[in-house]
């Protein structure tokens, strides 16, 4: 099957397109990592706060 000869399409992406793609992928991975790490830190801080409050009420009596 032949391709329509309306516009010429390059076979390989240009270096600029490759850099843009890599930057986009890196940014999305970084965003996911930041969101995940922030969530884990918040959960850990909440757990520590619950343990501290529990110990405070246990030993306060």
Number of C-alpha atoms within 10 A of each C-alpha: 3 4 7 7 7 6 7 8 8 7 6 8 10 10 9 9 11 12 12 12 12 12 12 12 12 12 12 12 12 12 12 12 12 12 12 12 12 12 12 12 12 12 12 12 12 12 12 12 12 12 12 12 11 12 11 11 10 9 7 7 5
